């Protein structure tokens, strides 16, 4: 597991403007997410890119773009066991494309969601952590069967209880 977790305030190691057309050139699937059951195809189909540069692994998840500029995203950066996370944009449900299905698996985080999708289910997650499910998202989940899968820890249990309270 990852032991050092910190939040990056500025995008020091990567550009502020990320142009989508260049990501495919940078993308080099190294199997890092394979232990979670996440395949290259699942990543690509869900706007997720993985690459390593100068010994640093980057995982970018696209939440929104205008034209070819990715404007809302999260980047996970791994330097050895140290993990840094940068989010630019707003918190949202990801991936929106799975909201068209009747059965939805609501996951705590992006990696969990991608694992659920790789297993053949219609996963979604919110992009800002276990405790940030918003009341304005309820309309997107109306008339759906929702299966909630959050981590079995304090944050996960509190987040799950929050979701249940909002959607019930």
Secondary structure, 3 states (H helix, E strand, C coil): CCCEEEECCCCCCCCCCEEHHHHHHHCCCCCHHHHHCCCHHHHHHCCEEEEEECCEEEEEEEEEEECCEEEEEEEEEEECCEEEEEEECCCCEECHHHHHCCEEEEECCHHHHHHHHHCCCCEEEECCCCCCCCHHHHHHHCCCEEEEECCCCHHHHHHHHHHHHHHC
